[in-house]
Amino acid sequence: MESSAFTVRPATWREDQRALQSVRHPVFVIEQKVDAREEFDDVDPVCQHILASDMKGTPIGTGRIDSHGKIGRMAVLSEWRKSGVGRAILLLALELARAQGLKRVYLHSQVGALGFYARNGFIAYGERFFEAGIEHQAMELEL
């Protein structure tokens, strides 16, 4: 997927780990104070990743989806937020889920991002909970 300012493509942990970490570390570990040992987990190698880059090829956003349809690690560098990068990553995640034959995807949204996911069709369910010290809400979308 392309815009005039950035591209979004499928990625793998094996080939793109450094690029994915170059976005997730500043967003989650530095900005949100998530422990790096919790942020980079043993699920990374088995997920389908998504990488957004600016037109110079610099990584600016990430996301991942596992084989069960859980979308996670959605991160966009602060200077690129509100520019459509997050939505482009999410749309590619949904496209990848459909290609896997999944009928439903789900995620754990930080409370501050609930509006973003709701605008993209996700429905909240269950009680709020804390993950990595941050309040979250489970959400799902039927495909």
Helices and strands as residue ranges (DSSP letters): E 6-11, H 13-24, I 25-31, H 36-39, G 44-46, E 48-54, E 59-65, E 70-76, G 78-80, H 85-99, E 104-110, G 111-113, H 114-119, E 123-131, E 134-142
